[in-house]
C-alpha cells in the first residue's frame, strides 16, 4: 500500500510539474502536490487559487469594469497583490517567510483579507441597490 501511495504521489507531482503555464500562482505557494501546508477553507481557497474576489480575476470574466484594487488602486488586483502587497491590513500582515510557511499565519491573514473584501463588495452592492439601476455587464465568456 505504501508503494502504491508513493507511486501515486510521484505521478501527481509529475503532472503538477508538467503544467508550465496554468496555475503558476498556486504552484508558487504549493511547489509540490504532496507538500500542501495550507488549510483549505472558503477564504483560503480563493487566495490559493486566485479564483476569488480579486478585480483582475473578475475582470477576466467581465464581472468587473476594472482590474484595479478597490483598496489601494494598484492596477492589477490579484491574489498575489492581496496577500503580499496590498495596503489593506498591511499593518497586520505577517512577515512573508511566516506567511508562506506557517499555516496558521496564512489562514489568519488570508481570512482577514478575504472577509474584508467580501464585506466591501457587499457594501458596494447595497449602495448600488439604493441608487438608480446600473447597466448590467455583458455575459461572461470562457
Ligand atoms: Zn490593493
Boltz pocket constraint, residues with backbone or C-beta under 6 A from the ligand:
constraints:
  - pocket:
      binder: B
      contacts: [[A, 69], [A, 70], [A, 71], [A, 72], [A, 73], [A, 74], [A, 81], [A, 85], [A, 86], [A, 87], [A, 88]]
      max_distance: 6.0
